[in-house]
């Protein structure tokens, strides 16, 4: 009896420790699939002020959650058009004009192009996690629970191109004071995701160019098994009508031989 009680106690303690240590990771995993929307609406006016993006009454920075440069840049071109750049890609935003600023720092307002759909939403995690070991030596008050608060900007062009930016903040629960801070502001949240999606017409044009210049066959129709050589997301086998010298390059004898890529002309 005593041994059973000890085992159950140890098991409960192990589960409690695992929950405390792994609950935040579990909350982040759930957030990747679904979050709880708190509110939001369309956006028709934005302002960029030396690294800070202001929209819908909120000011958001472009630094990561670790306060490091995110690689995102917002610039006003000579023609008066604003664009956002990240990882070598550019996303056209809309017309803008400069605002006088001391020191010549970048400061301009801009709005979406006609036909664009821009929305800004506030979201939060479904799961919160306990923080029994967290301490604050400055104020003496530490939160007993935490959860994530998100701000999401979604910008869709008429062409189908899309921009999505996501900021994240850790909220703390302080008993009678409730959850703090109540909303994301500049300096309190980090930019955790910036995704630029090309329009479907551009992707189709790229496939047509590869088929014309590299003689790659079109993707297999749905339901046809992938055999031989090809990229994992589409069959890029060369056009059988293309003449090559020498014997064909054999695919490795493996159940994963569809990963094998035959360079054009080999």
C-alpha positions as CSV (number, residue, x, y, z in Angstrom):
1,X,0.0,0.0,0.0
2,X,2.8,2.4,1.0
3,X,4.7,1.5,-2.1
4,X,1.7,2.2,-4.4
5,X,1.1,5.5,-2.7
6,X,4.8,6.5,-3.2
7,X,4.7,5.5,-6.9
8,X,1.5,7.5,-7.5
9,X,3.0,10.5,-5.7
10,X,6.2,10.3,-7.8
11,X,4.1,9.9,-11.0
12,X,2.0,13.0,-10.1
13,X,5.1,15.0,-9.3
14,X,6.7,14.0,-12.6
15,X,3.6,15.0,-14.5
16,X,3.5,18.3,-12.7
17,X,7.1,19.0,-13.6
18,X,6.6,18.0,-17.2
19,X,3.5,20.3,-17.4
20,X,5.4,23.3,-15.9
21,X,8.4,22.8,-18.2
22,X,6.6,21.8,-21.4
23,X,3.3,23.7,-21.2
24,X,4.6,26.8,-23.1
25,X,5.9,24.6,-26.0
26,X,2.5,22.9,-26.1
27,X,0.8,26.3,-26.2
28,X,3.0,27.4,-29.1
29,X,2.2,24.2,-30.9
30,X,-1.5,24.7,-30.6
31,X,-1.2,28.4,-31.6
32,X,0.4,27.3,-34.9
33,X,-2.9,25.6,-35.8
34,X,-5.5,27.8,-34.1
35,X,-5.8,30.9,-31.9
36,X,-8.7,32.7,-30.3
37,X,-9.6,35.9,-32.2
38,X,-10.4,38.8,-30.0
39,X,-11.3,41.4,-32.6
40,X,-10.1,43.2,-35.7
41,X,-11.1,45.0,-38.8
42,X,-10.0,46.5,-42.1
43,X,-7.0,48.9,-42.3
44,X,-7.0,51.9,-44.7
45,X,-4.1,54.0,-43.4
46,X,-0.6,53.1,-42.1
47,X,2.4,55.0,-41.0
48,X,6.1,54.0,-40.8
49,X,8.2,55.9,-38.3
50,X,11.9,54.9,-38.1
51,X,11.4,51.2,-37.5
52,X,7.8,51.4,-36.1
53,X,4.7,50.5,-38.0
54,X,1.5,52.3,-36.8
55,X,-1.9,51.0,-37.8
56,X,-5.4,50.6,-36.2
57,X,-4.3,52.7,-33.2
58,X,-1.4,50.3,-32.4
59,X,2.4,50.9,-32.8
60,X,4.4,47.8,-33.7
61,X,8.2,47.4,-34.0
62,X,10.1,45.4,-36.6
63,X,12.5,43.7,-34.1
64,X,12.2,40.0,-33.3
65,X,11.1,38.6,-30.0
66,X,14.8,38.4,-29.1
67,X,15.1,42.2,-29.9
68,X,17.2,41.4,-33.0
69,X,16.8,42.8,-36.5
70,X,14.1,40.9,-38.4
71,X,15.4,41.7,-41.9
72,X,12.1,43.5,-42.8
73,X,12.4,46.9,-44.5
74,X,9.7,49.4,-45.4
75,X,10.8,52.0,-47.9
76,X,9.2,54.9,-49.8
77,X,10.4,54.9,-53.4
78,X,11.2,57.9,-55.6
79,X,7.8,57.5,-57.3
80,X,5.9,57.9,-54.1
81,X,5.1,54.2,-53.7
82,X,5.8,52.2,-50.5
83,X,7.1,48.6,-50.6
84,X,8.0,46.1,-48.0
85,X,11.1,43.9,-48.4
86,X,12.1,40.7,-46.7
87,X,14.7,38.0,-47.6
88,X,15.1,39.4,-51.1
89,X,11.4,39.6,-51.9
90,X,9.4,42.8,-52.3
91,X,5.8,43.4,-51.6
92,X,4.1,46.5,-53.1
93,X,2.0,48.3,-50.5
94,X,0.5,51.4,-52.0
95,X,1.0,55.2,-52.5
96,X,2.6,57.2,-49.7
97,X,4.1,60.6,-48.8
98,X,6.8,61.7,-46.5
99,X,6.1,63.4,-43.2
100,X,8.6,66.0,-41.9
101,X,10.7,64.5,-39.2
102,X,13.6,65.9,-37.1
103,X,17.0,64.5,-38.1
104,X,15.8,63.3,-41.4
105,X,14.7,59.9,-40.1
106,X,12.3,57.9,-42.3
107,X,8.7,58.9,-41.6
108,X,5.9,58.5,-44.0
109,X,2.2,57.5,-44.3
110,X,0.8,55.2,-46.9
111,X,-2.4,53.4,-47.8
112,X,-3.3,50.3,-49.7
113,X,-3.6,50.2,-53.5
114,X,-7.2,50.2,-54.9
115,X,-8.6,46.7,-54.7
116,X,-6.4,45.5,-51.9
117,X,-7.8,43.8,-48.8
118,X,-5.9,44.7,-45.5
119,X,-7.0,43.4,-42.1
120,X,-5.6,43.6,-38.7
121,X,-6.6,41.2,-35.9
122,X,-5.9,40.7,-32.2
123,X,-5.6,37.0,-31.1
124,X,-4.6,35.1,-28.0
125,X,-3.7,31.5,-27.1
126,X,-6.2,28.9,-26.2
127,X,-3.8,27.5,-23.6
128,X,-2.1,29.3,-20.7
129,X,0.7,27.8,-18.5
130,X,1.6,28.2,-14.8
131,X,4.8,30.0,-13.8
132,X,5.5,29.0,-10.2
133,X,9.2,29.6,-10.5
134,X,9.1,33.0,-12.1
135,X,10.3,35.9,-9.9
136,X,10.6,39.7,-10.4
137,X,13.2,41.2,-8.1
138,X,12.4,44.8,-9.4
139,X,8.8,45.0,-8.3
140,X,8.3,41.9,-6.2
141,X,5.2,40.9,-8.2
142,X,5.5,38.0,-10.7
143,X,2.7,36.5,-12.8
144,X,1.3,33.1,-11.7
145,X,0.2,32.3,-15.3
146,X,1.2,33.3,-18.8
147,X,-0.3,33.1,-22.3
148,X,0.5,34.6,-25.7
149,X,-1.2,37.6,-27.3
150,X,-0.9,38.0,-31.1
151,X,-1.4,40.8,-33.6
152,X,-1.7,39.7,-37.2
153,X,-1.6,41.9,-40.4
154,X,-2.9,40.3,-43.5
155,X,-2.6,42.1,-46.8
156,X,-4.0,40.6,-50.1
157,X,-3.4,42.3,-53.5
158,X,-5.8,42.1,-56.4
159,X,-3.3,39.8,-58.2
160,X,-3.5,37.3,-55.3
161,X,-0.1,38.2,-53.8
162,X,-0.3,38.2,-50.0
163,X,1.7,39.5,-47.1
164,X,1.2,38.2,-43.5
165,X,3.0,39.7,-40.5
166,X,2.6,38.3,-37.0
167,X,3.7,39.8,-33.7
168,X,3.7,37.9,-30.4
169,X,3.7,39.0,-26.7
170,X,3.7,37.1,-23.5
171,X,0.9,38.2,-21.1
172,X,1.0,37.6,-17.4
173,X,-1.8,37.0,-14.9
174,X,-1.4,39.1,-11.7
175,X,-4.4,38.0,-9.6
176,X,-6.7,40.9,-8.9
177,X,-5.0,43.0,-11.6
178,X,-5.8,40.4,-14.2
179,X,-3.9,39.9,-17.5
180,X,-1.2,42.5,-18.3
181,X,-0.5,44.1,-20.7
182,X,-3.9,44.3,-22.2
183,X,-2.7,44.9,-25.7
184,X,0.4,44.8,-27.9
185,X,2.3,48.0,-28.2
186,X,5.7,49.0,-29.6
187,X,8.6,47.6,-27.7
188,X,6.5,45.0,-25.9
189,X,6.1,42.4,-28.7
190,X,8.4,40.9,-31.2
191,X,7.9,40.2,-34.9
192,X,7.9,36.4,-35.2
193,X,6.7,35.8,-38.8
194,X,6.8,37.6,-42.1
195,X,5.5,35.7,-45.1
196,X,5.3,37.0,-48.7
197,X,3.4,34.8,-51.1
198,X,3.7,35.4,-54.8
199,X,0.6,35.6,-57.0
200,X,-0.6,32.4,-58.7
201,X,-0.1,33.9,-62.1
202,X,3.6,34.5,-61.4
203,X,4.1,30.8,-60.3
204,X,2.3,29.6,-63.4
205,X,4.5,31.8,-65.6
206,X,7.6,30.4,-63.8
207,X,6.5,26.8,-64.5
208,X,5.8,27.7,-68.2
209,X,9.3,29.2,-68.5
210,X,11.0,26.1,-67.0
211,X,8.9,23.9,-69.3
212,X,10.0,26.0,-72.3
213,X,13.6,26.6,-71.6
214,X,14.5,23.4,-69.6
215,X,12.2,21.1,-71.4
216,X,10.6,19.9,-68.2
217,X,7.3,18.1,-68.6
218,X,4.2,19.5,-66.9
219,X,3.2,18.1,-63.5
220,X,1.5,14.8,-63.4
221,X,-2.3,14.8,-63.2
222,X,-3.8,14.0,-59.8
223,X,-3.9,10.3,-59.0
224,X,-1.0,9.3,-61.2
225,X,1.7,7.6,-59.1
226,X,5.1,9.4,-59.0
227,X,7.8,7.2,-60.5
228,X,11.2,7.8,-61.9
229,X,12.7,11.2,-61.1
230,X,11.2,14.4,-59.9
231,X,10.8,16.9,-57.2
232,X,8.8,15.8,-54.1
233,X,6.0,18.3,-54.8
234,X,5.8,17.9,-58.5
235,X,7.1,15.6,-61.2
236,X,9.8,17.5,-63.1
237,X,10.8,14.7,-65.4
238,X,12.4,15.9,-68.6
239,X,10.4,15.9,-71.8
240,X,10.8,12.5,-73.4
241,X,11.0,14.1,-76.8
242,X,14.2,15.9,-75.9
243,X,17.2,14.1,-77.4
244,X,20.2,13.5,-75.2
245,X,23.5,11.7,-75.8
246,X,24.5,8.6,-73.9
247,X,22.5,6.2,-71.9
248,X,19.8,7.6,-69.5
249,X,20.9,8.4,-66.0
250,X,19.5,5.6,-63.8
251,X,17.5,6.3,-60.7
252,X,18.8,4.7,-57.5
253,X,17.2,1.5,-56.5
254,X,15.3,2.8,-53.5
255,X,11.7,3.2,-52.5
256,X,12.5,6.9,-52.2
257,X,13.8,7.2,-55.8
258,X,11.2,9.9,-56.6
259,X,13.5,12.2,-54.7
260,X,16.2,11.6,-57.3
261,X,16.7,14.7,-59.5
262,X,18.1,14.3,-63.0
263,X,19.8,17.6,-64.1
264,X,18.7,18.7,-67.5
265,X,21.0,17.5,-70.3
266,X,22.4,14.7,-68.3
